[in-house]
Amino acid sequence: LQGPLVSAGDPALQAKCLQALAGWFQFGMTLTSMSESPLFPALSEFTRSPLLGRYAFEVLEAAVSTLTHPPESEEVVLRVVSLVAVAAPLFREAAAAGQDDYCMGLAGITRTLMEKRSEIMAKGEGPAMAVCDLALEITGCARRGVSELGMEFWEALQTVEMEDRHPMLRQPAFMKVLEVLASRCARYPDDFVDWESADDEQDDFKAYRRRVEDAVLDCCVCLRSQSLRLVCDIAAKAGACWQAWEGSFYTMSCLAGELSTLEVAAERRAVLDYITALFNQCIFPAAYPGEPNNHILVHAAALSVVEKYAKCLQMNPALCQPALLYVMPWLFDERLAEAAARAFERVCARADNIIQDDVNLLEGII
């Protein structure tokens, strides 16, 4: 393969050679043997090629995925990590130019390094930390297939015990990941009006959002109540952008399932404090500036937050009446009636004792 790889001027032939090289890892070739062969320098050069980079990264991915006994040396693995780290500027250029194949190839090897060599990557030593920074950029990529590979990188990191990670790959890393998820991944497209005129498919968008939800929950496992504080801070900076408000509310709803199971009293109190402030200062008065105040998707997401955090009403009865006053008018809007009905049911179920004890509140509902 060395001859046509090095001398051929035909990218199609070189791509076929790289695909063949990747296949040889099924038959005994290892990362160590490849790194010692004359092919490795050529392979390194191909990782910089917009046309052939994807195939070169697939070779590296096959190499990293091939495990040996005894394990290969850390030095050999770090040679691949270094190649990926220095490709970060090329990823930015490729993403801006719409070179999806290059982005997918680089995202794939980045994900695989953490999945297959997590014991090295989680140390954060040498070029490994630069690859983690690249994974953050990959996660925020506008191309969803690329972004999902970034999310899988962080999911793989969660399999490593905290004490075995570099300190920056504990809570600090997942604070950054959650910020990217809430402020970029969870949002509707900037030019979105409705699904009839959108370039996107609604089912594809929903499927991607479910993947975002999984990634958000991974962050919450690590950050606990601090995850809600961070997303509330993001919402506070949303300004007049309805996509930012809706994305923040969606992310808060994703967090609710994990936050509702917190066992430490101080963590539960922190969640209650954040939700109380959010309800009273933002959602109940519908205090969104400009367009978000009238956008139906923002109100639908806000109703979902009320539904998912209705449990907080049991700990703060003062929220019960304003919650009902906020939810009930939307029952008469056919666009939001279903979301409002779910929120209304949860509020009543969680605050049933409060409602029964307050005659005025009960009469108001009737």
N, C-alpha and C positions, 0 to 999 in steps of 0.2 A: 504493500500500500504506500510505502514511502515515496516511490518514484512518481506516481500520478498525483499524489498530494502536493508534493513540492514543485514539480515541474509543469503540471497541467495548467493551462490557462483557461480551462473550461470550468466555471463554477458548478455546473450541474454534475460533472464528473467528480469533482472534488467533494461535493455533497454526498454522492453515492459512496465514495471511499470512506468518508467519516461515518456514514451509517453502517457500513460494513465493519469498521473498527469498533463501533459501539457493540455490535453483535458478538465480537470475540470474547467479551467478558462473560458470556455464558459458557465458554469452553476453556476456562482456566486462566485467562489473562487477569492480572490484578493491577491495582493502582500502582503498586511498587514497581512491577515489571514495566508498565507503560511509562512511568516517570523516568526510568533508567534507559529507555529506548530512544533512538534518534527521532521518533515521531513526536515526542513531547514538545520540543521547541516549535515545531510547525503547528501543533495543536494550540499552543499558547498564542501564536500569531492569529490563528483563525478566530479566537475568542474576541478579537477586535474588529472582525469583519461584519458589517451589517447584513451581508448576504449569507455568510457561512457561520456566523456566530452561533446561531441556534443549533446547528449540527455539532459544532465543537463542544457546546455546553452539554448536549445529550451524551457525548462520549464521556465527559467528566462525570455526568450524573450516573452513567452506568458503572464507571469506575468506583465512585464513592459508595454506590449501592452494593458492590460486591465485597462481602465481608470475608475475612480470612482468619485462620487459626494457626499460630497466634495472630493477634491483631497487628495491622500495619503500624509503623511508627508514627508518632504525632508529627514529626518533621515532614513526612511524605504527605499527610493530609493537609498540613498547613501550606504546602505548595499550591494545592488547589484553592484553598481559602484565599491565598494571596492573589491568584488570578481573578477570582470573583470580586475581591475588594477593589482592585484597580479598574474594574469595568463599570464602577458606579457612574462616572461622568458620561460614559457611552450609553448607559441606560437612560439617563436624562435626555440625551440627544435623540435616542431612538424613540422614546415616548413622545417627544415633541414632534418628531417627524412621522409618527404613525407607523413605525416599523415594528409591528406586533410580533413577528416571529422572533426577532432578537430579544424583545422584552420577555416573551414567554420562555425562551431558552434560558436566559439569565435568571428569571424568577424560579424556574424549575430546579436548577442546580443549587440556588440559594436555599430553597425549601428542603431539598434532599440533604444538604450538609447538616442541617439541624435535625432532621429525622433520623439519619443514619450515623452521624458522628456527633451526637449531642454532648457526649462527655468531653469533647474537645471544644466545641463551639460555646458551650455554656460557661466555660472558664473566662471567656472574653479576652483572651490574651492575644497579643500581636494583631494580625489582620482580622481576627475573629470579630472584634468589636466593630470594625468598619463594615463587615458583612451584615452585622445586626442593624447598623444604621441604614444600609442599603435595603434591608428587609422592610424597614419602616417606610421608605419611599415606595417600595413595591406594593405594600399594603394600600397606600393612598393613590395608587395609579388609577386613572380614569377607565382603563380597560379592565373589565370585571374579571375576566379569566386570569389576568396577571395579578390583580388585587387578591383574588382568592388564594393564590399560591403564597402570597405574603401572609395571609391569615393562618395558613397551615404551618408556616414557619413558627409563629408564636404559639400555636397549639402544641407543636412538638416541644418547644421550650418548657411548657408547663409540665411535661413528664419528668423534668429534672428537679430533684429536691432543692429547696431554697439554699441550703447550706453548701450545695455543690455548684452554685452559680456565682458569677462575678456580681458584686453588690449592685452595679448599674443594671443588671439583668433581672433584678427583683422588682420591687414596686416602681422605681423610676422608669424602667422600660415600659411597663404596662400603663403607666400614666400617659406616656407619649402615644402608645398604641391606641388607647381609648380616645384620646383627643383626635387622632386621625380618623378613627371609625365614626365618631359623632359628628365631626365638622366636615368630613369629606365623603366617606363611604355611605353613610346612612341617608344622605340628602337626595332629593329629587334633582334631576338635571336642571341646570340654570335656565334653560330655555323651555322648560316644561309648561304646557298650557292644559292639555288634556291628552288622553290616550289615543284619540282618533287622529290627532295631528302630530303625535310624537313619533320620532324615528325609532324609539324603543318599543319593545313588546312588554305588555303589562306582566305577563307570566314570568318573563326573564327577570324583570325588575324585582318581582316578589321573591323569586328563588334566590336572587343575590342578597336580598335583605334578610332572608332566613339565615344565610351564611354569615352576614354581619351580626345578626343576633347571637349566633353561637360564639363568635369572636368576642363580642361584648361581655358575654357571660364568663368567658375565660379570664377577661380582665377583672371582672368583679370578684372572682374567686380569690384573686391576689390582692385587690385593693379594698374590698368590702365597702364600708360607707363612704370612703374617700372617692369612690367611683361616681357616686351621686353628686357629691360636692363639685367634682370636676365638670360634670355635664351641666349642672346648674350655672356654673361660671361661664361655660360656653354659650348657654342660652342668653345670659345677661349681656353678651356682646353681639347678639344676633342682629341688633338694629332693625332696619326695615326690610330685611331679607326673609321672605316667608319660608324659603327652603331651609334656612338655618334654624328657624323656630321649629318647624315640623320635624327636622332631623334630630334636634335635641330632644323633643318630646318623645319621638319614637325610641331613641336610645334609652331614655329614662324608663319607658315601659319595658324594654328588654331587660333592664337591671332588676325589675321588681321581684321576679321569681326568686332570684338568689338573695336579694336583700331581705326578703320576708322570712328567711330561714336563719338569720344571724342569731347566735346564741348569747353573745356578750352584750350585757345591758348597755354599756356605753356606746356600742355600735348602733343598737336599736334606737337609743336616744338621739344620736347624731342624725340617723335617717329621718326620724320624726321632725327634728328641727329643720332640716333642709326642705322636707315636704311641706311643713307648715308655712314656711316663708314662701315657697313656690306657689302654693295654693292662694295664700292671702295677698301676695304682692303681684302675682302675675296671672295665674289662670282664672281665678274667680272674677277679678275685675276685667279680664281680657285685655291686659295692659300690653298689647303688642302694637308698636308704632306702624302707621301707614298701612300698606297692603296686607301684612299678616293679620291685622285686626279683622279683616273681612274675608280671608281666604278659608275656604271650606276644609281644606286638608289640614290646616293648622288647628282648627276647632276639633276635627275628628281625632287628631293626635292628642290634643289636650284632654278630650273626653276619655281616651284610652288611659292616660296617666291617672285620672281620677278613678277609673275602674280598677286599675292595677294596684293603686296605693290606698284603696278604701279601708284597708286594715288599720291605717293610721287613725281613722276616726274613732276607733275604740280607745286609743291612747290619748286622743285630744277631742273630746266631745264638742268643743267649740267650733270645730270644723264642719260639723254635721249640717247645720242649717244653711250656711253659705254653699256647701257642696250641692245640696238639693236645689237651692235657688239657681245655681249655675247650670245644673244638668237639665232640669225640667223643661225650660223653654225649648231646648233642642229636640224634645220628643215630638214637637209639632212641625219640625222641619224635615221633610221627607228625605233630604239628602243625608241627614245626620241621625234620623230616628233610631236606626239599628244600634249605632255606637252609643247614643244617649240611653237607650233602653238597657244595654249591658252595664253602663256606668250606674244607672238608677238602681238596677237590681243589686249590684254589689254594695252600693252605699246603704241601701235599705237592709241588706242581709248583715252587713258588718255593724250597723248602728241601730239594730232593731230595738234593743233595750232603751237606748236614748230616745228614739222616736216614740215608743210606747209611754215613756215617762213624761214626755213633753206634749201636753194636750194641744197647745197652739200649733206646734210643729206638725202634729198628726192631722189636725183640721186643715192646715194649709196644704198638705199633700192631697187630702181628699178633695 
